[in-house]
Amino acid sequence: MASALKNLSTYNEADLSSAEEMSFGIVLADWNETITHKLYEGCYDTLIKHGAKEENIHTIQVPGTFELPTGARMLAQNKDIDGFICIGCVIKGETSHNEYINQSVAQGLVNLGVMSGKPFIFGVLTPNDQQQAIDRAGGKYGNKGVEAAVTAMRMVAIGKELKKEGRKIGF
């Protein structure tokens, strides 16, 4: 659904499990930092609001969005984390660089998730211009960081529930 039709910060809080027993890794791209750091604030604040403990939120910063999958893998190898949220912003601009970066990052995060069985959330803005990025980083369409945090909490809860039941999905 297009952001113009939905506020990214709106969700049903009753649908969420408490994040008190969950751990998260946040991988934050420094490129377009005025945007990405606002996304991070929305993400972090949402996790805390729903019970995540500060000591269970592990954040690393990488130079740009392209480095998100590698940063996430490095974090996964060094910390016992339930779910990962990767935050970045690639503004289209004058060339098609955005297509290569966005596709590579999306595929990298999908691969990490499938291989590990843990969620690696794509919290990357892919706007056509700076104003669209601002509108989605706490502007008129809310904050995609909030949406990424909610997605991570929901996916971690699914994994924990299935583990309790002794069920496995897929392979």
N, C-alpha and C positions, 0 to 999 in steps of 0.2 A: 504494500500500500504506500502511496506517495506521502511524503512528510507533509505536504500541503493539506492532506486530508486527515492528519492525525498528529496530535502532540506527542512527541517522543518520550515525554516525562510522565504520561498518564498511564496508569496500570491499576489493576485491582489488588490492593494489598492483602486481601483475604485469600488470594490464590497462592501466596508465598509462604513457604516454611521459614522458620527462624533460621538465620545464618549463624547462630551462636556456635554451632559445632562444625562450621565449615571453614575451610582455608582457601584463600584466593591469591593468585599471582596476577599482578597488573604489570603489563609491559607497555610503556609509554614512549611514543615517538616524540623527539624534540623538534623535528621539522614542523613548521607552522605552530609553534609553541603557544601563541596566543589563543589558538583554537584548541589544541590538544590538552593543554593544561586546564581549560574550562571543562572539557569532557572528563578529564581525570577527577576533578572536584565533584562533578555530578555522580560519577561512578563510586568514588570512595565514600562520599556522604550517604549514598543509598545503601551501600553495604553496612556501614555503621548503624544507620537508622534501623536496619532489620536485624541487628544483633551481632554482626560480625565483630570480632575482637580485633583491636588494632594490631596486636602481635601476630594475628593470623592473616594479615594482609601484607604481602611481600611485593614491593614495587621496585622495578628497575627501569632505567631510561636507556633508550637506544637512539642512535643519531636520526633515523628516519623511519618512515612506514615500511619500507622494503626490508628493514632489519627486524621487524616484529616476529616473524616465525623463528628466526635463529635465536633471538633474545628469549622467546618463550621456551624454546627447547633447552637453552642453557639454564633457565630458571627451573624447569621441570627436572633436570638432571641433578640439581643441587638442593632442592627443597621438596618436602612432601606436601603437595598442594592438591586440593580437590578440583579446582577449576581455574582457568586462565582467561583474562580479559586483555585483549590487545587493542590499544587505542592509538589511532593515527588519523591523519587528514591529508588527502592528495587532491589538490585543486587542479582541475583540468588544464587551464592555461592555454598556451598557443600551440603546443605539440601534443602528440598522442602518448607521451610518457606515462600518463595516468593509467591508460589501459594496461600497459605492461606491468606496472607496479601493482595495481589493484588485483589483477588476475593472479599474479605470482603470490601475493600475500594471501589471498583467499585460498588458493590451492595448497599453499604451505600449511595454513591453519587446519584445513580439512584433513590433510595427511597426518598432522600431529594428533588430531582428535581420534581419527580412525585407528592409528597405530597404538595409541596409549589407552584408549577407552575413556579418556577424560575430555571435558569440554574445553575448547579453545575458541573463545568468542571473538568474532570479527566486529570490533567497535571502531571501524574506520569510516570516516566521512569521505564521500566521493563526489563533492559538489562541482558545479561548473564554474563557480566564481567565489570570491571572498565573502560576499554577502550571503550566499546560500550556506556557507560554512558557519558564519556568525549566527544565522537563524536557527541552526541545528546544534549549536554549542551554548545553549542557555538563552537563545533568542526566541523569536515568535513561534517556533515549532518545538520548543522544549530543548532537552539535552540528550543527545544520543548516548552519552555516558551513563545516564540513568537507565536507559533501555538495555545497554550492554550488561550492567550490573544485575538487573532483574532477570535477564536471560541466563546469566551465569548461575544465579541462585536457583532458578528453576531446574536447570540441567544438573547441577550438583545434587539437588534434592531427589531427582529421578534416579540418579546413580546410587545414592545412599539407600533409597527405598528398594531398589532391585537387589542390592547387595544383602539387605536384611532378609529378603524373601529367598535368597539363594538362587535367584534367576539370573540368566545371562541373555544378552541380546546378540544376535548375529553369530559370529564364529564360535 
